[in-house]
Amino acid sequence: MRIDLHAHTTASDGTDTPAELVDRARQAALDVVAVTDHDTTSGWDEAIAARPAGLTVVPGAEFSCVHHEEDGRRINLHLLAYLVDDRNEDLRDEWSRLRSTRRTRGRAIVERLVAAGFPISWDQVSTLAADGSVGRPHIARALVAAAVVPDVDTAFRELLSSRQPYYVPKADTDVFTALRLIDAAGGVAVFAHPLARRRGPVVGDETIAAMANAGLAGLEVDHPDHDEDDRAHAARLAADLDLIGTGSSDYHGHNKRTALGAHLTDPVAYERLFDRPTARRPVGDA
């Protein structure tokens, strides 16, 4: 089986509609694809309705989180929340808050860039986001369209990373609060790209151990932003903490260069991950 458990659509910061995503999954010869947009489940229904025969769709979302270290450092991190009950009011309210703050934050980043002389506008970025959750990839695409940078990766590296002066932090959810919300909604939590240092600071192994004790089920091991050493470290840590190691492309369409299915989850890990009571089940052929 070919299983990719992390992919985005136009419901957040991908460039494929949910229907296009599941068709692309078919073209990539995937057996399973997870729809994991940022802080929203709005792509689920379209993806499931358009699901081609033979493809299983795992409903999920990527939860924007934060952890404050004892030394005061603020570290951003993401949880993949699979199979949650999307009618859960507490979860819906928190994700609605996050989407609202993403929009405010996006406008603030654009204002900083405009003040520095970059020829983009909030109207342009908002149009690119359409009805989806606003993210830095939309700003990056505006910068590419304005010929400021050649591609989205360069935009992130030179202008939009947390190390740049135009960056504005998000009002994310405390990661332990997020774990409680996912559990209360019947979901399964996996720590997305835990060692992606190119994105900014990462939490230490002690924090991941505490997350495991708080209900974390898995650790994304094989990810485009992990090098060989990162993958080996994440695999050892998952084994030590009895977490399930997963793999995925973190596909964003044209916003990133990684193809759907570039990194995969082992079928045994997939079965183990979802061999538990949850609010929903993956949607596949009967």
LINDA-V156033 format. One record per pair of residues at least 12 apart in sequence whose ideal C-beta (glycine too) atoms are under 10 Angstrom apart, sorted by the first residue. I is the first residue (numbers start at 1). J is the second residue. Records with the same first field share a line. If there is no record, write none. Layout:
# LINDA-V156033
I=J / J
This chain:
# LINDA-V156033
1=30 / 31 / 32 / 56 / 264 / 265 / 266 / 267 / 268 / 270 / 271
2=25 / 28 / 29 / 30 / 31 / 32 / 33 / 261 / 264 / 265 / 267
3=30 / 31 / 32 / 33 / 34 / 56 / 58 / 246 / 247 / 248 / 261 / 264 / 265 / 266 / 267 / 269 / 270 / 271 / 273
4=25 / 28 / 30 / 31 / 32 / 33 / 34 / 58 / 246 / 247 / 248 / 249 / 250 / 251 / 259 / 260 / 261 / 262 / 263 / 264 / 265
5=32 / 33 / 34 / 36 / 58 / 60 / 80 / 82 / 190 / 192 / 218 / 220 / 246 / 247 / 248 / 249 / 250 / 263 / 264 / 265 / 269 / 270 / 273
6=33 / 34 / 35 / 36 / 58 / 60 / 62 / 78 / 80 / 190 / 192 / 193 / 220 / 223 / 224 / 246 / 247 / 248 / 249 / 250 / 251 / 252 / 260 / 263 / 265
7=21 / 22 / 24 / 25 / 30 / 33 / 34 / 35 / 36 / 37 / 43 / 47 / 58 / 60 / 62 / 248 / 249 / 250 / 251 / 252 / 253 / 260 / 261
8=21 / 35 / 36 / 37 / 38 / 43 / 62 / 132 / 133 / 135 / 137 / 249 / 250 / 251 / 252 / 253 / 255 / 256
9=21 / 22 / 35 / 36 / 37 / 40 / 42 / 43 / 44 / 46 / 47 / 132 / 251 / 252 / 253
10=37 / 42 / 43 / 46 / 128 / 129 / 130 / 131 / 132 / 133 / 253
11=35 / 36 / 37 / 38 / 39 / 40 / 41 / 42 / 43 / 44 / 46 / 47 / 61 / 130 / 131 / 132 / 133
12=36 / 37 / 38 / 39 / 40 / 42 / 43 / 61 / 62 / 99 / 102 / 129 / 132 / 133 / 134 / 135 / 137 / 138 / 252
13=37 / 38 / 62 / 102 / 128 / 129 / 132 / 133 / 134 / 135 / 136 / 137 / 138 / 139 / 140 / 141 / 252 / 253 / 255 / 256
14=35 / 36 / 37 / 38 / 43 / 132 / 135 / 137 / 251 / 252 / 253 / 254 / 255 / 256
15=128 / 137 / 141 / 152 / 251 / 252 / 253 / 254 / 255 / 256
16=43 / 251 / 252 / 253 / 254 / 255 / 260
17=43 / 46 / 47 / 50 / 253
18=35 / 37 / 42 / 43 / 44 / 45 / 46 / 47 / 48 / 49 / 50 / 51 / 57
19=43 / 46 / 47 / 49 / 50 / 51
20=46 / 47 / 50 / 253
21=33 / 35 / 37 / 43 / 46 / 47 / 50 / 57 / 251 / 253 / 260
22=35 / 46 / 47 / 48 / 49 / 50 / 51 / 52 / 55 / 57
23=47 / 50 / 51 / 52 / 55
24=251 / 253 / 259 / 260 / 261
25=47 / 51 / 52 / 55 / 56 / 57 / 251 / 260 / 261
26=50 / 51 / 52 / 53 / 54 / 55
27=52 / 260 / 261
28=249 / 251 / 259 / 260 / 261 / 262
29=54 / 55 / 261
30=54 / 55 / 56 / 249 / 260 / 261 / 264
31=54 / 55 / 56 / 264 / 267 / 270 / 284
32=55 / 56 / 57 / 58 / 264 / 265 / 267 / 270 / 282 / 284
33=47 / 51 / 55 / 56 / 57 / 58 / 248 / 249 / 251 / 260 / 261 / 282
34=47 / 56 / 57 / 58 / 59 / 60 / 61 / 62 / 80 / 82 / 83 / 190 / 246 / 248 / 265 / 270 / 282
35=47 / 48 / 57 / 58 / 59 / 60 / 61
36=58 / 59 / 60 / 61 / 62 / 63 / 78 / 80 / 81 / 82 / 190 / 192 / 248 / 250 / 251
37=60 / 61 / 62 / 132 / 133 / 135
38=61 / 62 / 63 / 64 / 78 / 95 / 98 / 99 / 102 / 132 / 133 / 134 / 135 / 137
39=61 / 62 / 63 / 64 / 78 / 81 / 91 / 94 / 95 / 96 / 97 / 98 / 99 / 100 / 101 / 102 / 133 / 135 / 170 / 172 / 173
40=61 / 62 / 86 / 92 / 95 / 96 / 98 / 99 / 102 / 131 / 132 / 133
41=59 / 60 / 61 / 81 / 84 / 85 / 86 / 87 / 91 / 92 / 95
42=61 / 86 / 95 / 99 / 131 / 132 / 133
43=59 / 61 / 132
44=57 / 58 / 59 / 60 / 61 / 86 / 280 / 283
45=59 / 86
47=59 / 283
48=283
49=283
51=283 / 284 / 285
53=284 / 285
54=284 / 285
55=283 / 284 / 285
56=270 / 281 / 282 / 283 / 284 / 285
57=282 / 283 / 284
58=80 / 82 / 83 / 188 / 270 / 273 / 274 / 280 / 281 / 282 / 283 / 284
59=81 / 82 / 83 / 84 / 86 / 187 / 279 / 280 / 281 / 282 / 283
60=79 / 80 / 81 / 82 / 83 / 84 / 187 / 188 / 190 / 280 / 282
61=78 / 79 / 80 / 81 / 82 / 84 / 86 / 91 / 95 / 133 / 182 / 187
62=78 / 79 / 80 / 81 / 133 / 190 / 192 / 193 / 250
63=77 / 78 / 79 / 80 / 81 / 84 / 91 / 94 / 95 / 98 / 172 / 173 / 175 / 178 / 179 / 181 / 182 / 187 / 189 / 192
64=76 / 77 / 78 / 79 / 94 / 95 / 98 / 99 / 101 / 102 / 133 / 135 / 170 / 171 / 172 / 173 / 175 / 178
65=77 / 78 / 79 / 98 / 170 / 172 / 173 / 174 / 175 / 176 / 177 / 178 / 179 / 191 / 192 / 211
66=169 / 170 / 171 / 172 / 173 / 174 / 175 / 177 / 178
67=172 / 174 / 175 / 176 / 178 / 201 / 202 / 203 / 204 / 207 / 210 / 211
68=174 / 175
69=201 / 203 / 204 / 206 / 207
70=206 / 207
73=201 / 203
74=162 / 169 / 172 / 200 / 201
75=162 / 175 / 200 / 201 / 202 / 203 / 204 / 207
76=162 / 169 / 170 / 172 / 175 / 199 / 200 / 201 / 202 / 203
77=172 / 175 / 178 / 191 / 192 / 193 / 194 / 196 / 199 / 200 / 201 / 202 / 203 / 207 / 208 / 211
78=172 / 175 / 178 / 190 / 191 / 192 / 193 / 194 / 196 / 199 / 220 / 250
79=173 / 175 / 178 / 179 / 181 / 182 / 187 / 189 / 190 / 191 / 192 / 211 / 216 / 218 / 220
80=182 / 187 / 188 / 189 / 190 / 191 / 192 / 193 / 217 / 218 / 220 / 246 / 248 / 250
81=95 / 178 / 179 / 181 / 182 / 183 / 185 / 187 / 188 / 189 / 190 / 192
82=182 / 187 / 188 / 189 / 190 / 217 / 218 / 246 / 273 / 274 / 278 / 279 / 280 / 282
83=182 / 185 / 186 / 187 / 188 / 273 / 274 / 276 / 277 / 278 / 279 / 280 / 281 / 282
84=181 / 182 / 183 / 184 / 185 / 186 / 187 / 188 / 189 / 278 / 279 / 280
85=184 / 185 / 186 / 187 / 278 / 279 / 280
86=185 / 187 / 279 / 280
87=185 / 279
88=181 / 182 / 184 / 185 / 186 / 187 / 279
89=185
90=177 / 180 / 181 / 184 / 185
91=178 / 181 / 182 / 184 / 185 / 186 / 187 / 279
92=185
93=181
94=173 / 177 / 178 / 181
95=133 / 173 / 181
97=171 / 173
98=133 / 170 / 171 / 172 / 173 / 178
99=132 / 133 / 134
100=133 / 134 / 171
101=134 / 169 / 170 / 171 / 172
102=129 / 132 / 133 / 134 / 135 / 136 / 138 / 170 / 171 / 172
103=122 / 125 / 126 / 129 / 133 / 134 / 135
104=134 / 168 / 170 / 171
105=134 / 135 / 136 / 167 / 168 / 169 / 170 / 171
106=122 / 125 / 126 / 129 / 133 / 134 / 135 / 136 / 138 / 139 / 168 / 170
107=122 / 125 / 126 / 134 / 139 / 168
108=122 / 166 / 167 / 168 / 169
109=122 / 125 / 134 / 136 / 139 / 159 / 160 / 164 / 166 / 167 / 168
110=122 / 123 / 124 / 125 / 126 / 134 / 138 / 139 / 142 / 166 / 168
111=166 / 168
112=159 / 164 / 165 / 166 / 167 / 168
113=125 / 139 / 142 / 143 / 146 / 148 / 159 / 160 / 164 / 165 / 166
114=166
115=166
116=159 / 165 / 166
117=148
118=139 / 142 / 143 / 146 / 148 / 149 / 159 / 166
119=142 / 143 / 145 / 146 / 147 / 148
120=139 / 141 / 142 / 143 / 144 / 145 / 146 / 148
121=142 / 146
122=134 / 139 / 142
123=142
124=138 / 139 / 141 / 142 / 143 / 145 / 146
125=138 / 139 / 140 / 141 / 142 / 143
126=138 / 142
127=142
128=140 / 141 / 142 / 145
129=141
135=160 / 170 / 252 / 255
136=152 / 155 / 156 / 159 / 160 / 161 / 166 / 167 / 168 / 170 / 255
137=152 / 155 / 156 / 160 / 252 / 253 / 254 / 255 / 256
138=152 / 255
139=152 / 155 / 156 / 159 / 160 / 166
140=152 / 153 / 154 / 155 / 156 / 159 / 160 / 255 / 256
141=155 / 254 / 255
142=155
143=155 / 156 / 158 / 159 / 160
144=254 / 255
151=254 / 255 / 256 / 257
152=252 / 254 / 255 / 256 / 257
153=255 / 256 / 257
155=255
156=198 / 199 / 255 / 256
157=198
161=198 / 199 / 200
162=199 / 200 / 201
163=200 / 201
167=200
175=189 / 191 / 203 / 207 / 210 / 211 / 214 / 216
176=207 / 210 / 211 / 213 / 214 / 215 / 216
177=214
178=211 / 214
179=191 / 210 / 211 / 212 / 213 / 214 / 215 / 216 / 217
180=214 / 215
182=215 / 216 / 217 / 279
183=214 / 215 / 216 / 217
184=215 / 279
185=278 / 279 / 280
186=276 / 277 / 278 / 279 / 280
187=215 / 217 / 278 / 279 / 280
188=215 / 216 / 217 / 218 / 244 / 273 / 274 / 276 / 277 / 278 / 279 / 280
189=211 / 214 / 215 / 216 / 217 / 218
190=216 / 217 / 218 / 219 / 220 / 243 / 244 / 245 / 246 / 248 / 265 / 273
191=203 / 207 / 208 / 211 / 212 / 216 / 217 / 218 / 219 / 220 / 221 / 234 / 237 / 238 / 243 / 246
192=218 / 219 / 220 / 223 / 225 / 246 / 248 / 250
193=219 / 220 / 221 / 223 / 224 / 225 / 226 / 230 / 234 / 248 / 250
194=207 / 208 / 211 / 219 / 220 / 221 / 223 / 225 / 226 / 230 / 233 / 234 / 237 / 238
195=208 / 219 / 220 / 221 / 223 / 225 / 226 / 227 / 229 / 230 / 231 / 233 / 234 / 237
196=220 / 223 / 224 / 225 / 226 / 230 / 250
197=225 / 226 / 227 / 230
198=224 / 225 / 226 / 227
199=225
202=230
205=233 / 234 / 236 / 237 / 240 / 241
208=234 / 237 / 238 / 240 / 241 / 243
209=237 / 240 / 241 / 243
211=241 / 243
212=237 / 238 / 240 / 241 / 242 / 243
213=241
216=241 / 243 / 244
217=242 / 243 / 244 / 246 / 272 / 273 / 274 / 276
218=238 / 243 / 244 / 245 / 246 / 265 / 269 / 272 / 273
219=234 / 235 / 237 / 238 / 239 / 241 / 243 / 244 / 245 / 246
220=234 / 238 / 244 / 245 / 246 / 247 / 248 / 250 / 263 / 265
221=233 / 234 / 235 / 236 / 237 / 238 / 243 / 244 / 245 / 246 / 247 / 248 / 263 / 265 / 266 / 269
222=234 / 235 / 245 / 246 / 247 / 248 / 249 / 262 / 263 / 264 / 265 / 266
223=246 / 247 / 248 / 249 / 250 / 258 / 262 / 263
224=248 / 249 / 250 / 251 / 256 / 257 / 258 / 259 / 262 / 263
225=250 / 256 / 258
226=247 / 263
231=245 / 247 / 263
234=246
238=269
243=273
244=265 / 266 / 268 / 269 / 270 / 271 / 272 / 273 / 274 / 275
245=265 / 266 / 269 / 272 / 273
246=263 / 264 / 265 / 266 / 269 / 270 / 273
247=262 / 263 / 264 / 265 / 266 / 269 / 270
248=260 / 261 / 262 / 263 / 264 / 265
249=261 / 262 / 263 / 264
250=262 / 263
251=263
270=282
